[in-house]
Amino acid sequence: MAAPFDYEDGPQHPASAAAYDPNYVPDSVKSFVSHLYRYIRDKNVYEIHQMYETSFQTLSDRHFKDTPWPSVDAVAPYVDNDHVFCLLYREMWFRHLYARLSPTLRQRIDSWDNYCSLFQVVLHGVVNMQLPNQWLWDMVDEFVYQFQSFCQYRAKMKTKTEQEIVLLRQFDQAWNVYGVLNFLQALVEKSTIIQILEQDKEGLEQFTATDGYDYNGGSNVLKVLGYFSMVGLLRVHCLLGDCHTGLKCLLPVDISQPGVYTCVIGSHITTIYHYGFANLMLRRYVEAIREFNKMLLYIYKTKQYHQKSAQYEQILKKNEQMYALLAISLSLCPQLSLVEETVNSQLREKYGEKMLRMQRYDDESDALYDELFSYACPKFITPSAPSYEEPLVNYNQEAYRLQLKLFLHEVKQQQLLSGVRTFLKVYSTISLGKLATYMEVDEPTLRTILMTFKHKTHAVGSDGKVISNADIDFYIDDDMIQVVESKTAKRYGDYFLRQIVKLEGVMTDLDRVKLE
Amino acid sequence: MGREQPQQEQEGEPASMAYAVEQLVAVNPYNPDILPDLEDYVNQQVASQTYSLDANLCLLRLYQFEPDRMSTQIVARILVKALMAMPAPDFSLCLFLISERVQMEEQFKTLIVLSHYLETARFRQFWDEAAKNRHILEVVPGFEQAIQAYAVHVLSLTYQKTPRSILAEAINIEGLSLEKFLEHQVANCGWILEKGQGNGQLIVLPYSEFNHPELKKSSADNVPLEHITRIFPILG
């Protein structure tokens, strides 16, 4: 989450050559790198975290608002030319560049090379550091982000110069989809994180309890990178349109419990956002609603603590996107009882009007589904390289258009269900003939509508079992529809609890008042 | 162009081939070299009436990465297999990975129409359209039975008792074949035949929580224990 997701590659404007001197190293930076280097050698995770989170930001704001940091060659002398530190520094260097400036093609390729070197060092198991989870998450997150950014960039062929095309053809391995996926997969495998998590569950291994840190003198880097790579894989598969495989990659992480993924707010949000989105696309609406609800409530309660952090903007953006996805999910699967009151009131404020119109299922509602989906969906990519022959066209929207089209097709299939819902809410028994008349369709059509309702509200879980998402329960007996009263499920329990606590608060305050 | 014919099966090979491919998909899925194995596996699934969503998605993904190597024949088979997996949403999952351009081809447009009819329970239209497109569907043995199983599934979600004619239309079986079918279901699946209105017959479908909603547990207003602990100090 270090770099903005919707970062558009505008016309190339790398730091103006005149203003930026890659060899100029301010004293504060000399101090920064040498301290950071020492803390890493000493495995002082707390200090590393302070420097990484705070000092780096402060120095960026003060000296490098719109230029890159000094080149790695310029700072190397202050850190004993340590190879691994330089790789880490370069990773931060590129991340800063992507966040504040527009990377050139050359820079994109160099960043890829740096990730290759860095990951290979880690995969060879020669790393002996302990790094803060925030940093390790940012590495994986940024890696996937730069891949996504590269695919978007490459797909805009119209404005490519001759030079760029030559470079693209020459360095076809850079940000190649196979490379990206295989690195993430390798990190997952080499770290044996899946086995570690299984053992952790049985209590045979300490991983979650230590937040992934290694208190036995070892390194947490490979393990935690492997862990976060599972989230990375979920994300890449969603970008490719393969939500099923994405969820499979996340399976070893138990999202019903806190875990290492909840240690870092960015990782928590990214995981749940993609998990929810994938379930929405797989028509497991209840699951999507449940998880969005939990996450949005959590953000509501805790976002004040992140106001100063560099990720605050991202947190807010993902928050808004999840509200949009929740609005979509609830319009397709009206089960308001699953939504916490606080979240519900926020949702009503943002999308109350729109949700009413979406549930009407007319042309207007189509446009609204389109709008919300387009706003909230991941930035889908086309992973294959373009043909570099003429004609050069922009195809960066192709992947998104396909996903949108298929999603709206699904919405359209559910169009007739809202009419049925309205009637079934009112009747406990009604004959097919009568309902057909009210709905102005013939009986055979009504039968298909009712069967469609059943089919669409009963998803198939990953284990092959049928799960009901239905808000209304009914069955047909020959030609009579019997509706089973579903409890209106007002959340009395929750409401009373809140009022009890409130009242207690008021009484305590009253006790404190001294009457003259 | 892809594979022309499914390979001749060698004795004892199919099971071990399936295992080997599943291993590849689990351990080394992002590898362009396994593409031919995955294509072979699709043909094996067709021939032996087995199915593997993960392997097929893996192949569609590789096609996505290298569109030049795509075989539309194989893709069509994957889609037919996915249709047969209904009510699982496998067909949509596959479409998400197939470019719009490819989806415009005739055979895919037809398959999409067939999927649409099945998704919206329009069984009569489905069987009519299927009859017009036997050449696409015949290549995959077991297709009819799979769709009939899906039809029975949807009927079982919806009806406690359904008229015989509705069943007949949904599974596209009539006359003597229908009698045999009903006999089989009564003997093995707990179906009961009753007399219906007029000369009709009613099929009583087995009990489940879906067509007998009273059987479903309601957990709407459960309050978790952790929430109650908030007021323990107040309750004193």
Chai-1 contact restraints between the chains, C-beta under 6 A:
chainA,res_idxA,chainB,res_idxB,connection_type,confidence,min_distance_angstrom,max_distance_angstrom,comment,restraint_id
A,V177,B,F65,contact,1.0,0.0,6.0,A-B,restraint_1
A,Y178,B,Y30,contact,1.0,0.0,6.0,A-B,restraint_2
A,L181,B,Y30,contact,1.0,0.0,6.0,A-B,restraint_3
A,N182,B,Y30,contact,1.0,0.0,6.0,A-B,restraint_4
A,G241,B,F96,contact,1.0,0.0,6.0,A-B,restraint_5
A,G241,B,L97,contact,1.0,0.0,6.0,A-B,restraint_6
A,H244,B,L93,contact,1.0,0.0,6.0,A-B,restraint_7
A,T245,B,L57,contact,1.0,0.0,6.0,A-B,restraint_8
A,R283,B,P89,contact,1.0,0.0,6.0,A-B,restraint_9
A,S337,B,A220,contact,1.0,0.0,6.0,A-B,restraint_10
A,P383,B,F65,contact,1.0,0.0,6.0,A-B,restraint_11
A,S384,B,F65,contact,1.0,0.0,6.0,A-B,restraint_12
A,S384,B,P67,contact,1.0,0.0,6.0,A-B,restraint_13
A,L402,B,E100,contact,1.0,0.0,6.0,A-B,restraint_14
A,L406,B,L95,contact,1.0,0.0,6.0,A-B,restraint_15
A,Q413,B,E119,contact,1.0,0.0,6.0,A-B,restraint_16
A,Q413,B,T120,contact,1.0,0.0,6.0,A-B,restraint_17
A,T448,B,A121,contact,1.0,0.0,6.0,A-B,restraint_18
A,T448,B,R122,contact,1.0,0.0,6.0,A-B,restraint_19
A,L450,B,T158,contact,1.0,0.0,6.0,A-B,restraint_20
A,M451,B,A121,contact,1.0,0.0,6.0,A-B,restraint_21
A,M451,B,V154,contact,1.0,0.0,6.0,A-B,restraint_22
A,M451,B,T158,contact,1.0,0.0,6.0,A-B,restraint_23
A,T452,B,T120,contact,1.0,0.0,6.0,A-B,restraint_24
A,T452,B,A121,contact,1.0,0.0,6.0,A-B,restraint_25
A,K454,B,L157,contact,1.0,0.0,6.0,A-B,restraint_26
A,K454,B,T158,contact,1.0,0.0,6.0,A-B,restraint_27
A,H455,B,V154,contact,1.0,0.0,6.0,A-B,restraint_28
A,H458,B,L157,contact,1.0,0.0,6.0,A-B,restraint_29
A,V460,B,P87,contact,1.0,0.0,6.0,A-B,restraint_30
A,V460,B,A88,contact,1.0,0.0,6.0,A-B,restraint_31
A,D473,B,P213,contact,1.0,0.0,6.0,A-B,restraint_32
A,Y475,B,Q160,contact,1.0,0.0,6.0,A-B,restraint_33
A,Y475,B,N211,contact,1.0,0.0,6.0,A-B,restraint_34
A,I476,B,T158,contact,1.0,0.0,6.0,A-B,restraint_35
A,I476,B,Y159,contact,1.0,0.0,6.0,A-B,restraint_36
A,D477,B,Q160,contact,1.0,0.0,6.0,A-B,restraint_37
A,D477,B,K161,contact,1.0,0.0,6.0,A-B,restraint_38
A,D478,B,K161,contact,1.0,0.0,6.0,A-B,restraint_39
A,D478,B,L202,contact,1.0,0.0,6.0,A-B,restraint_40
A,V484,B,P213,contact,1.0,0.0,6.0,A-B,restraint_41
A,K487,B,S218,contact,1.0,0.0,6.0,A-B,restraint_42
A,K487,B,A220,contact,1.0,0.0,6.0,A-B,restraint_43
A,A489,B,A220,contact,1.0,0.0,6.0,A-B,restraint_44
A,A489,B,D221,contact,1.0,0.0,6.0,A-B,restraint_45
A,G493,B,D221,contact,1.0,0.0,6.0,A-B,restraint_46
A,G493,B,V223,contact,1.0,0.0,6.0,A-B,restraint_47
A,L497,B,H227,contact,1.0,0.0,6.0,A-B,restraint_48
A,I500,B,I231,contact,1.0,0.0,6.0,A-B,restraint_49
A,E504,B,I234,contact,1.0,0.0,6.0,A-B,restraint_50
